[in-house]
Amino acid sequence: MTELKKYNTTTWGFMIAFLGSILFSTKAIIVKLAFTHVKVDALTLLTLRMIFSLPFYVAAAWVVSKQQDNTRLTRRQWLYVLILGIFGYYLSSLFDFVGLQYISAGLERLILFLYPTFAVLINAFVFKQPIQRMQKVALVLTYVGIGLAYFGELRVDMHNPNFFYGSLFIFLCAITYSIYIAGSGYIIPKVGAAKFTAYAMLAATGGIFTHFLFAGNTGALQQGAGLWWYGILLAIIATVIPSFLISYGMKKIGSNNVAIISSIGPVSTILQAHFILGEGIFLEQIIGTILVIIGVLLIGWKRNEQTN
């Protein structure tokens, strides 16, 4: 009975992390649509995203603080939450939005997918979490797939004069987001998924608003409903819902497994970019997609390997 309960819990964690990854993958599509159809810069669009996200995280923080089993955070835990929020949803989001101005949504997701490697290494060397054999196999398969798709994209898009500039910002995004993933896997079991997500997002929102106050263009926010709808979509579909899903998934199956399950993100983004943005799909992407899916399924089948 205990084994069945553990199996069901892990299965549920897998499904939650998978859905969160799919929803997160819509972010690049919405951002590219906004850059195409309205005149907006990365900082303004990011600020709008957080304006519409803020009420949800304030409400979540209030609800969590009123729960009977709520425990107060220590000073060190507050520091962890604030730092991880800044890295995960301020710096990484800013780098991501800037990079998306110059490269395709498909390539953005492929470069960003370097973050599971960084997260697994951080967990191994900082938090002393062993890398499981199945995780190693899944990582090899998914990164071979990502590598094939990346070099195919590189061959197609080399005419872009800002190709390496945009790629650099997405690479920085991958580094900062991996810090968030690894650190959150350490702190979530201690403070709870909902509390961590709410407070980390509030910390990131404070950083973004401060940045916009000193360097933003307030006039850009007055363009009308078209721009604001993109902000709402980014906030609800690509930020609020998936952030809570991913945090809950980390609590159930560990940050290493969530990082690898998130390999479905590039696949989802490439398909959405093709059908919504008209970006091409080529042979390397198809082969890479198959390998990535196999890697994800390996994690799903090996549900009894926990890392948290």
N, C-alpha and C positions, 0 to 999 in steps of 0.2 A: 504493500500500500504506500509505503514511504517512497519507494522507487518510482511508482506511478505518479505520485504527487510531484516529485522532483522533475520527472520527464515533462509533465504538463506545464510546470512553471517555466522550464527552460524553453519549451516550444513556444509558449506565449511570449517570452522575452525575445526570441528569434523573430517572431512575426511583428512585434512592436518595433524592433530595430529596423526591420526590413521596410515597413511602411514609412517610418520616419525618414529613412534614406531616400525613398522615392519622392516624398514631398520636398525634402531639401533640394533634390535635383531640379525642381521646377524654378528655383531661384535664378539660375543663370538665364533661363528662357525669358522670365519676366523682365530681368534687367536688360537683356538685349532688345526686347520689344520696346522698353521705355526709351532706351538710347536711340532707337530707330524712329519712333513716332512722336517724341516730344524732345524739346531742347532742354537737357538737364545734365548736370555734372554728377560725378560719382558721390561726392560728399552730400549734396542736396538729396539725392535719391536715397542714400543710406539714412539720412536724418528723417526723411518721411517714413521710411520703414520702421524706425524706432518710435516715432511719434504715435503711430497707430498700434504698435506692439505694447507700448508703455502701460496702458490701462489694464491689460491682461496680466502683466507681471506684477503690477501693484496689487491687483486683486488676489493673485495667487500668493504673494508674500503675506498679505493680511490674513487669508484663510489659514495658511500654514501656521502663522504665529498664534492663532486662536485655538488650535487643536490641543486637546488635553495632554497628549503625549509629546508636545513640542518641547524640545530641549534648546537651551540657549547656546549660541556659538561662542567658543572661546576666542580670544584675541587672535591667536594663530589661525584658527579656522576662518575668521572674518578676513584675515589677510589673504589666505589661499583663495577664498571665493572672489574677492575683489580682483586679485591678480589674474586669475583664470578667466573671469568675465572680460577683463580688458584684452587679454590675448585672444580669447575665443570668439568674441562677437563685436569687438571694436576694431582692433588692429587687423585681424584676419578678414573681416568683412570689408574694411576700407581697402586693403590690398586687392581683394577679390573684385570689388566694384571698379577700381581703377584699371585692373588688368583686362576686365571684360570690355572696356572701351576699345581695345586694340586687337583682341584675338577672338576666335569663334567660341561659342558655348561648348562645343564638343571638346575642343582642345583645352579649354579652361578646366573642365571636369577631369580630364586625363592627367594634367599636371597636378591638380589639387589632390588627386588620389595618391600622391606620394606620401600623404600624411599618415596612413596606417603604418608604414615602415618606420617613420620617426616615432610614432606613438608606441609601437611594440618595443623599439630599442630603449625609449625612455623608461617604459615599464620594467624592462629587463635590467637596466643598469642603475636606475635610480630607486625604483620601488621593489627590486629584486624578485619580480614575477618571472618564473621560468616560461620560455616559449615552448608550447606544446608541439609534439610531432605533427599533429594534424594541422596546426596553425602554420607550421613551416611549409607543409605541402600546399596548403591553400594560398599562402603568400607567393610561393613560386609560380603557381598556376595563374593567379590573378595578375601578377606583375609581368609575366611573359605576355599575357594578353594585352595589358595596358601598354607595354613597350611596342608591340606590333602596331597597335592602333595609333600610338603617338608618332612613330616614324612615318606612318602613312600620312598622317595629318601634316607633318613637317614637310614632306615632299609636295603636298598639294598647296600649302599656304606660304611657301618661302618668298613669294612675291610681295608679301605684306611688309612694308618698311618698318613697322612697329612690332613685328613678330616677337623678337627677343625681348624688347622692352615690356610688352604685355606679359610675356611668359615669366619674366623675372618677378613681377608683382604677384602672379599666381603662385610661384614658387615660395615667396615670402609668406603668402597666405597659408600654404601647406605647412610651413614650419610653425607658425604661430598657432594654427588650429591643432596641430599634433600635441603641442604643450597643453592646450585646453583638454583634449581627449584623454591624455595620460593622467593629468592632474585631477580631472573630474572623476576618473575611475578610482582614484585614491580617496577623495574627499566625500563622494556621494554616499558610500556605505556608513559614514560617520554622521552626516547631517541630514540625509534623506534627499531623494531625487527632486521632489517638488520644491523644497526650500532652496537647494543649491541652484536649480535652474532659474527660479524667480530672482534670487539675489544677484546671481552672476549676470543675468540680463539687465538688471537695474544698474549694476556697476558699469556695464558696457554702454548703456544708454546715457549715463552721466558723462562718460568719456566722449561719446559722439556729440552730444549737445554742447559740451564745452568746446570741442573742436569747431563746430559749426558757428558758435558764438563769436569766435575769434577770426575764423577764416572763411566762413560760409557766405553765400549770396542770398540774403533774405528775399530779394525780389523774385528769385527763381521759384519760391514756394507759392507765388501768386499766379501761376500760369493757368490755373483752372482745374476743372474736374478730371480731365484726362490724365494729368500727372498724378493727382491724388489717388485715382483708382489703382494705378500701378503701386503706389505706396501701400494701399490697403491689401492688395493681393500679396505683396511681398511680406507684409506683417502677419497676415492670418495663415495663408497657405504655406509659405516658404520659411516662416520663422517661428511663430507661437506654437502651432500644433506640432511640427516636427521636433522642436527643441525639447518639449516635454516627453515626446515619444522616445527620443534618443536617450535622454537621461534615465527614463524608466527602464529602457533596454539594458543600459549599463549596469543598473542595479541588479537585474535578473541574471545576466549572462557574462558580465565583465567587459571592460573597455577594449581588451584585445579582440574579443569576438565581435563586438560591435564595429570596431574599426575594419575588420575583414568583411563582415556582412555588408558594410557600406560600399563594398566594391560594386554593388548593383547600381550605385549612383552614376558612374560614367556611362553605363549601358542605357539607363533611363534618359540621361541628358542627351546622348547622341541620337536616340530615337526621337525625342521631342524636338531637338534642333532640326532634324530632317523634315519632320512633318509640319512643324509650326514655323520655323525660320527658313526652311528651304536649304539648309546645309547638306552637303553631299555625304553619302555613305559609300565607302569603298571597301575592297577586299580585306585589307588589313584590319579595318574596324570589325568586319563580320567575324573573322577568325579570332580576334582579340575578345570580342563579346562572348563567344562560345567558351573560351578559356576562363573568363571572369565568372560566368554563370556556374561552371563546374566548381570553381573555387568556393563560391557562395554555398552551393549545395553540399559540399564536403563539410563545411561548418555546421550546416543545418542537420546533417545526419549524425555528426559526432556531438550530440547535444549534452552528453554527460561530462564533457571536459569543461570545467569551470575554472576561471582565472581570478575571480574576486573573492 
